[in-house]
Structures are given as C-alpha cells and as structure tokens.
Amino acid sequence: MKYSFRIGAALAIVTAVGIVAANCGESSSGPDPAPGPTADVTIVIVANNGSMSFSPNPATVTVGQTVSWRNAAGETHTATANEGAFDTGNIAPGGTSAPDSMTTAGSFPYHCAPHPSMTGTLQVNP
C-alpha cells in the first residue's frame, strides 16, 4: 500500500510541475495585443511543391495594394522576388509576413529562399 501511495504522490508532483512549466512565461496582465495590420491580399504557402507551393499562383493585385504571405506549411519559408522587389524574410509555420505595399506595376516571379524550387508569380496591375 505504501508503494502505490509513493507512486501516486510522485505522479501528482510531476503533473503539478508540468502544469507550472507549461504556464511559465504567460502573462495575465491583460488581453492579447492587437494583431498587426492586415493586407489587401494574402497568399498562402501551402507546401514545398514547385509552382504549386503558393496559392493563388499567380496572384494579382493593383499598384498600392498590400500583400502578405501566410505559411500554412510545416517548415519555415520565404517569398523572395527574383529581382529583389520584395522579400518577406523567414515566415515560421503558422506565421504571416508583414504586409508589403506594391508600388510598381509588372510581373514579379518569386521563390522561397531556403527552397528555390518553390516558385510563384505576383502580377501587379496599374
């Protein structure tokens, strides 16, 4: 009987420590901060799958609109214009890039920097 009590007590302590560790770093000082600005158009990174990696592809916007990329895939990706017009930087899984304002009309092929076979095109109309 003492043996089962010790196991039960140890299990309770381990569970309590796990709960405290899981909540470590959380703040109860107020509501979550407001989300950042939203884009006019969001392109979704769906997979590491060549020209089918981004959706929609091609995507179309007009000059002055903003574009974000949301990473719905399971690893870090980027959206990097081949000619340098834009670069989201790393986007973690589940993350969304900051909105990028499109100021020049044209067709902008882009890729994922860590996975160059992932390709897309952003068409910016006047």
C-alpha positions as CSV (number, residue, x, y, z in Angstrom):
1,M,0.0,0.0,0.0
2,K,2.8,2.4,0.8
3,Y,4.4,1.6,-2.6
4,S,1.3,2.7,-4.5
5,F,1.0,5.9,-2.4
6,R,4.6,6.8,-3.3
7,I,3.9,6.3,-7.0
8,G,0.7,8.3,-6.8
9,A,2.4,11.1,-4.9
10,A,5.3,11.2,-7.3
11,L,2.9,11.3,-10.2
12,A,1.0,14.2,-8.6
13,I,4.2,16.1,-8.2
14,V,5.4,15.5,-11.7
15,T,1.9,16.6,-13.0
16,A,2.0,19.8,-10.9
17,V,5.5,20.6,-12.1
18,G,4.4,20.0,-15.7
19,I,1.5,22.4,-15.4
20,V,3.6,25.1,-13.8
21,A,6.2,24.7,-16.6
22,A,3.6,24.8,-19.3
23,N,2.3,28.1,-18.0
24,C,5.7,29.7,-17.5
25,G,6.0,32.9,-19.4
26,E,2.3,33.5,-19.8
27,S,1.1,36.9,-18.8
28,S,-2.2,37.6,-17.1
29,S,-1.7,41.3,-17.1
30,G,-4.3,42.0,-19.8
31,P,-5.7,41.0,-23.2
32,D,-3.5,39.8,-26.0
33,P,-2.0,42.7,-28.0
34,A,-4.0,43.7,-31.1
35,P,-2.9,41.9,-34.3
36,G,-0.7,43.7,-36.8
37,P,-2.1,45.4,-39.9
38,T,-3.8,43.1,-42.4
39,A,-3.0,43.0,-46.1
40,D,-5.4,43.6,-49.0
41,V,-4.3,40.2,-50.4
42,T,-2.9,37.2,-48.6
43,I,-1.0,34.5,-50.5
44,V,-0.9,31.1,-48.7
45,I,2.3,29.0,-48.7
46,V,0.7,25.5,-49.0
47,A,3.6,23.1,-49.5
48,N,7.1,22.6,-50.8
49,N,5.6,21.7,-54.2
50,G,7.3,23.6,-57.1
51,S,4.9,26.0,-58.8
52,M,2.0,24.7,-56.7
53,S,3.6,25.9,-53.4
54,F,1.8,29.2,-53.3
55,S,-1.9,29.8,-53.5
56,P,-3.2,31.6,-55.5
57,N,-0.4,31.3,-58.2
58,P,-0.3,33.6,-60.0
59,A,-1.7,36.2,-57.6
60,T,-3.0,39.5,-59.0
61,V,-3.1,42.9,-57.2
62,T,-3.1,46.5,-58.2
63,V,-0.5,49.2,-57.5
64,G,-1.0,50.5,-54.0
65,Q,-2.4,47.3,-52.6
66,T,-0.6,45.3,-49.9
67,V,0.3,41.6,-49.9
68,S,1.2,39.2,-47.1
69,W,2.2,35.6,-47.2
70,R,0.8,33.1,-44.7
71,N,2.8,30.0,-44.0
72,A,0.4,27.0,-43.8
73,A,3.2,24.5,-44.4
74,G,5.2,22.7,-41.8
75,E,8.6,24.5,-42.1
76,T,10.0,28.0,-42.4
77,H,9.6,29.6,-45.8
78,T,10.0,33.0,-47.5
79,A,8.6,34.8,-50.5
80,T,11.6,36.4,-52.2
81,A,11.2,38.3,-55.5
82,N,13.7,37.0,-58.1
83,E,14.8,40.6,-59.0
84,G,14.7,41.9,-55.4
85,A,11.4,43.8,-55.5
86,F,10.3,42.2,-52.1
87,D,11.4,39.8,-49.5
88,T,9.3,38.6,-46.6
89,G,12.2,37.2,-44.6
90,N,11.6,34.0,-42.8
91,I,8.0,33.1,-42.1
92,A,7.6,30.4,-39.4
93,P,4.9,27.7,-39.8
94,G,1.6,29.3,-38.9
95,G,3.0,32.8,-39.3
96,T,2.2,35.6,-41.6
97,S,4.5,38.1,-43.1
98,A,4.1,41.9,-42.6
99,P,2.1,43.5,-45.4
100,D,4.2,44.7,-48.3
101,S,2.9,47.6,-50.4
102,M,3.2,47.0,-54.2
103,T,4.3,50.3,-55.7
104,T,5.3,49.2,-59.2
105,A,3.3,47.5,-61.9
106,G,4.7,44.4,-63.5
107,S,5.1,40.7,-63.2
108,F,7.2,39.6,-60.3
109,P,8.4,36.0,-60.2
110,Y,9.4,34.9,-56.7
111,H,10.6,31.9,-54.8
112,C,11.3,30.6,-51.3
113,A,14.9,31.3,-50.4
114,P,15.6,28.1,-48.5
115,H,13.7,26.1,-51.1
116,P,14.3,27.7,-54.5
117,S,12.1,25.1,-56.3
118,M,9.1,26.7,-54.7
119,T,8.0,29.3,-57.2
120,G,5.2,31.8,-57.7
121,T,4.3,34.9,-59.6
122,L,2.8,38.2,-58.4
123,Q,1.1,40.2,-61.1
124,V,0.8,43.9,-60.1
125,N,-1.6,45.8,-62.4
126,P,-1.6,49.6,-62.8
